């Protein structure tokens, strides 16, 4: 398995699991990233932070620390 942070630009993946605890995990889930959700990686900044994705029809920017917590396939 890989994390969303390791996913290349232009790839579509499916969320398998969200790692993390408490408020951080809740914030990620509140953004619409839940198990089984399809995520398309639009852009990755030159230094890898942030990662820009499309989730449930809207665009979202994630910090690399948050993207690392999202396990995808």
N, C-alpha and C positions, 0 to 999 in steps of 0.2 A: 504494500500500500504506500501511497505517497500523500504528502500534504498539499494543500492548495498553493502554498508558497513555491513548491517545486514544479508546479504545472506550467507548461510553456504557453506563450502567447498564442492565441487563436485556437486553443483546445477547449472542448466541452467535456465536463466531468460531472459525476454524480457524488453528492455528499454521502459518506458512509457513517462518519461519527464525528462529534465535536468534543475535543478534549478540553480540559480546563475546569475551573471551579467557579461557583457563585456568580457574582455580578458580571464577570467577563463572558462567561458562557451564556448567560441570560441576554446580554447585549447583542451577541452574535445571533442568537436565535430570534431576537426581536427584529433584527434586520431582514429576516426572511430566510436565513440559512439554516435549514433543518434537515434531518436525515431524509435522503431520497430526492432532495432538490437538485435540479440541473443547474450548473453554474458554467458560464462561458467566460474565459479569461480574455479580456479585450486588450489590455496593455499592462506591461510591467515597466516601471520606471528604471532608468539606467542603473541605479544602485539597488534596485529591488524593492524600494519602499516609496510609494504604496503600490499595491496591485489593484488594477481596475477591472472589475468583473460586472457581468450582467446576470442578475438574479430575478426571477419572477417578473421579467419585463422592465426592470429599471436598472440603472447604472449605480454602482457602489464602489467606493474606494476603501480598501482594507490595509491596515498596517501589516508589515510582514510578520510581526509577533502574533497578530490575530490570525493571519492566513496559515501560519504554522500549526495552529490548533485544530484546523479543519482537515480531517482525513477524507480523501477522495479516491475514486477509481475511474 
